[in-house]
């Protein structure tokens, strides 16, 4: 197996849909991009997180990067 395999995922919150759920039973947070709870998904990415610190760090990094991207767009930079 090639461990250098990577994926680029581009998501818009509404297309495909993006859901974040806390599963109390499995003690994890699930991020699901694409598909629907009512259909067999054709395009689906699911991420599972069990470590709260990992989720907090990832969330903070997303907020920081999103803020930079918003500022770049507002300033008209390419």
C-alpha positions in Angstrom: 0.0 0.0 0.0 1.3 3.5 -0.9 1.2 5.6 2.2 1.7 8.8 0.1 -1.9 8.8 -1.0 -3.6 12.1 -0.4 -7.0 13.7 -1.2 -8.0 17.3 -1.8 -11.6 17.9 -0.6 -13.4 21.1 -1.6 -16.7 21.6 0.3 -19.3 24.3 0.4 -21.5 24.0 3.5 -24.7 23.7 1.4 -23.4 21.7 -1.6 -22.4 19.1 -0.7 -24.1 19.3 2.7 -21.8 19.3 5.8 -23.0 17.9 9.1 -21.2 17.9 12.5 -22.6 15.6 15.1 -21.6 14.6 18.6 -22.2 10.9 19.1 -22.7 10.3 22.9 -22.8 6.5 22.5 -19.5 6.2 20.6 -17.9 9.2 22.4 -16.9 10.9 19.2 -17.6 13.8 16.9 -18.4 13.0 13.3 -18.0 15.4 10.4 -19.9 14.2 7.3 -19.5 16.0 4.0 -21.8 15.0 1.2 -24.6 12.4 1.0 -27.7 12.5 3.0 -29.1 10.7 6.0 -31.9 9.5 3.8 -30.1 8.3 0.8 -27.2 6.0 -0.2 -24.3 8.5 -0.6 -22.5 8.8 -3.9 -20.0 11.3 -2.7 -19.2 11.1 0.9 -16.4 11.9 3.3 -16.6 11.2 7.0 -14.1 12.2 9.6 -14.3 10.8 13.1 -12.6 12.4 16.1 -12.3 11.0 19.6 -9.9 13.4 21.1 -11.4 16.7 22.2 -8.1 18.5 22.0 -7.6 17.5 18.4 -11.0 18.9 17.5 -10.4 22.1 19.4 -7.0 22.6 17.7 -8.4 21.8 14.2 -11.3 24.2 14.8 -8.9 27.0 15.9 -6.7 26.4 12.8 -9.8 26.5 10.6 -11.0 29.7 12.1 -7.6 31.3 11.8 -7.2 30.3 8.1 -10.8 31.3 7.4 -10.2 34.7 8.8 -7.1 35.2 6.7 -9.0 34.0 3.6 -11.9 36.5 4.3 -9.4 39.3 4.8 -7.6 38.4 1.5 -10.9 38.4 -0.4 -12.0 41.7 1.2 -8.7 43.4 0.2 -9.1 42.1 -3.4 -5.8 40.1 -3.4 -5.6 37.3 -5.9 
